[in-house]
Amino acid sequence: MLSTLTIHLHLPTCASLKEKRGRIKPLLSRLHREFNISVAEMGLQDQWQESLIMCAMVNSDVVTLQQSLQNVAKWVEANWEDGQVIDEKIEVI
């Protein structure tokens, strides 16, 4: 099974796309390294103060997928200090 986590982020202090990339890129790298997940910015690339990132995992157990992605979402809310989480959604495909 495949499960995705979509996180809508708000970066209120960003004044350019370059600054936004400088804040999002370390987050993506850290999530990949810490949780061994695929992660990328998937939307709102042309917005200075918003970003839509998506994380994906594959596993045969749906419960494990949901718990793992919930842990990722909790980590982002607790540890990412460059902005705030507007919304998050987990989907199992």
C-alpha positions as CSV (number, residue, x, y, z in Angstrom):
1,M,0.0,0.0,0.0
2,L,1.0,3.6,-0.6
3,S,0.3,6.4,1.8
4,T,0.8,10.1,1.4
5,L,1.0,13.0,3.8
6,T,0.3,16.5,2.4
7,I,1.3,19.4,4.6
8,H,0.4,23.0,3.8
9,L,2.9,25.4,5.3
10,H,2.8,29.1,5.9
11,L,6.1,31.0,6.0
12,P,5.1,34.6,7.1
13,T,8.6,36.1,7.1
14,C,9.7,35.0,3.6
15,A,10.2,37.9,1.2
16,S,11.3,36.0,-1.9
17,L,11.3,32.6,-3.6
18,K,15.0,32.2,-2.9
19,E,14.4,32.8,0.8
20,K,11.5,30.3,0.8
21,R,13.7,27.6,-0.9
22,G,16.4,28.2,1.7
23,R,13.9,27.4,4.5
24,I,12.0,24.5,2.8
25,K,15.0,22.6,1.4
26,P,16.5,21.8,4.9
27,L,13.1,20.7,6.1
28,L,12.8,18.3,3.2
29,S,16.3,16.9,3.7
30,R,15.7,16.4,7.4
31,L,12.4,14.6,6.9
32,H,14.0,12.3,4.4
33,R,16.9,11.6,6.7
34,E,14.9,11.2,10.0
35,F,12.0,9.2,8.7
36,N,13.3,7.5,5.6
37,I,10.4,8.8,3.5
38,S,10.1,10.3,0.0
39,V,9.4,14.0,0.3
40,A,9.1,16.9,-2.1
41,E,7.5,20.3,-2.6
42,M,4.5,19.6,-4.7
43,G,2.6,22.8,-4.9
44,L,2.6,26.6,-4.4
45,Q,6.1,26.8,-5.7
46,D,5.5,30.3,-7.0
47,Q,4.1,31.6,-3.7
48,W,6.6,33.4,-1.4
49,Q,4.9,32.6,1.9
50,E,3.2,29.2,1.3
51,S,4.4,25.7,0.4
52,L,2.7,22.4,-0.2
53,I,5.0,19.5,0.6
54,M,4.1,15.8,0.2
55,C,5.6,12.8,1.9
56,A,5.1,9.2,0.7
57,M,5.6,5.8,2.2
58,V,5.0,2.2,1.1
59,N,4.2,-0.6,3.4
60,S,2.0,-3.7,3.5
61,D,0.3,-2.6,6.8
62,V,-2.1,0.4,6.7
63,V,-1.9,1.0,10.4
64,T,1.9,1.3,10.3
65,L,1.6,3.7,7.4
66,Q,-0.9,6.0,9.2
67,Q,1.0,6.0,12.4
68,S,4.3,6.7,10.7
69,L,2.9,9.6,8.8
70,Q,1.2,10.9,11.8
71,N,4.6,10.9,13.6
72,V,6.0,12.9,10.7
73,A,3.2,15.5,10.9
74,K,3.7,15.8,14.7
75,W,7.4,16.3,14.2
76,V,6.9,19.1,11.7
77,E,4.5,20.9,14.0
78,A,6.8,20.5,17.0
79,N,10.2,21.1,15.5
80,W,10.0,23.3,12.4
81,E,10.4,26.9,13.5
82,D,10.5,28.7,10.1
83,G,6.7,28.9,9.8
84,Q,3.4,27.2,10.8
85,V,1.4,24.3,9.5
86,I,-1.9,25.4,8.0
87,D,-3.3,22.0,7.2
88,E,-2.2,18.3,6.9
89,K,-3.9,15.3,5.3
90,I,-3.0,11.6,5.2
91,E,-4.3,9.5,2.4
92,V,-3.9,5.7,1.8
93,I,-4.0,4.7,-1.8
